[in-house]
Amino acid sequence: MHVLISRLLWPLLAGGSLSLIYLGMEAGHGILAFNLSYLGLALTIAVLERAMPHERGWLANDGQMGPDLAHTLLSKGIAQVIVTVIVFMGIAEWVKPADSPLWPESWPLAAQVALGLVLVEAGLYWKHRLAHEWPWLWRFHAVHHSVTRLWFFNTGRFHPVDTVTGLLVGIPLLLLLGAPQPVLLMVSAVTAVIGILTHCNIEMRCGPLSYVFNTPETHRWHHSKNLDEGNRNYGENLMLFDMLFGTYINPRRRPPADIGIEHEMPADFIGQLKIPFTRAPL
């Protein structure tokens, strides 16, 4: 029974959350549905992490809940404001090309969302990969990788510069192509839902899904201290570009529980915001 549950959890949690967001959007309450569904997903994950953890050692307090919460409120706040303004305040319609729209609005919504995810993923993949390969970008991304355990609470631990640069390579492309508001919302919802699931400390067996989506199984390798493992699996939502460019990894062994970065990260939130701008090694 435990194995069966671990196989069903990812599709049930992801599919259930996205279905609720879609239904709320159809009822005209997209942002409210998104926030309530995301909160419900977070609370569900919190319970499951205690009931069936992937790493029991990651249940121990690392002293970073305060900074993790502050980073999340800042980064998620920035993201939500930008997405809300773009999707619901008319900018999407204002930017949308007239006369000869490039976006295939006649397609079913699911197909449009799938196309949107692939297009956005191209930018997110290369931005993420360059954040590991370019030292000046890594300094900001290192704040996220400095975690010593993975759990739902540190999903949003990103430096604001890291957050903003990620937003710049995603949704704007869909805007320029004329993607309608429902597509923008659902692409953003998929990114948020998959994001929190990748960090969860729950025993999940995702099987073939890990060849398509970024799952906890693939993302745990990305946080490895071993750079041959950590500099892999850059996909935000999809593993498509990791497959295409040879950065996919998912060995048939247990990912390392000892994760983090080589150099020390300040323990306080303000110190973590400031350190990328200093000469301290990261």
Buried (B, 14 or more C-beta within 10 A) or exposed (E): EEEEBBBEBBEEBBEBBBEBBBEBBEEEBBBEBBBBBBEEBBEBBBEBBEEBBBBEEBEEEBEBEEBBBBBBEBBBEBBBEBBBEBBBEEEBEEBBEEEEEEBEEEEEBEEBBBBBBEBBBBBBBBBBBBBBEEEEBBBBBBBBBBBBBBBBBBBBBBBBBBBBBBBEBBBBBBBEBBBBBBBBBBBBBBBBBBBBBBBBBBBBBBEEBBBBBBBBBBBBBBBBEEEEBBBBBBBBBBBBBBEEEEBBBBEEEEBBBEBBBEEEBBEEBEEBBEBBEEEBEB
